[in-house]
Amino acid sequence: MSRTVLVTGGTRGIGREICAYMKAKGYQVAANYGGNDAAAALCEQETGVKCYKFDVSDFDAVGAGLSQIEADLGPVEVLINNAGITWDAPFHKMSKEQWDKVVSVDLTSAFNLTRQVWEGMRERGFGRVINISSINGQKGQFGQVNYSAAKAGLIGFSKALAQEGARKGITVNTVCPGYIDTEMVRAVPEKVLDSIIATIPVGRLGKAEEIASMCAYLASDEAAFITGATMTVNGAQYIAG
């Protein structure tokens, strides 16, 4: 039987591409989403991936969502924590609501999901947890103190948890995309986008399938010795030391 993958924030952008890629690799795939029913319906129609609506920042809602996924597809063996939002502001204008909301969705969600699949992974002696961070979690970004802090937190989360899962056959890794050619990025004004691309040594935006292929590799048996790693996929825009 093929393994079950859950991708949070899986109905649009990078998440949707990860879902489609993993399904093509033969996995059973569940896509989580928070609110856009139209995008979820289109995702199901075009990819055949079953979508589940629940709030990843709510521990109890996550538990209910996971119970439904397990009933439909079996226990989650590969968890890809991709859900994320931005709510940008210079720090001196950032509200507590902006801080709390972004940290809850982008970081606390990883605890909410991983904690509730972790014991099953330990019992089965296999698990893959892949956390989607960001180039801005590595280098920081003006106006994104909340987002950068949350995405940097995912890196520390992965490094610590990798040590706990290692002897139980569970790997925990982070993928840090750079600027990827998605609908959200393409909505940036042309002059601003051109200035961003000018800072990318390979001279282009990344492709969503390049993130998806990295996730598929980390989920595979071939990647069993890779854990606690931070994989940068950014065209050399930022090279971590």
Order of alpha helices (4+ residues) and beta strands (2+ residues): beta-alpha-beta-alpha-beta-alpha-beta-alpha-alpha-beta-alpha-alpha-beta-alpha-alpha-alpha-beta
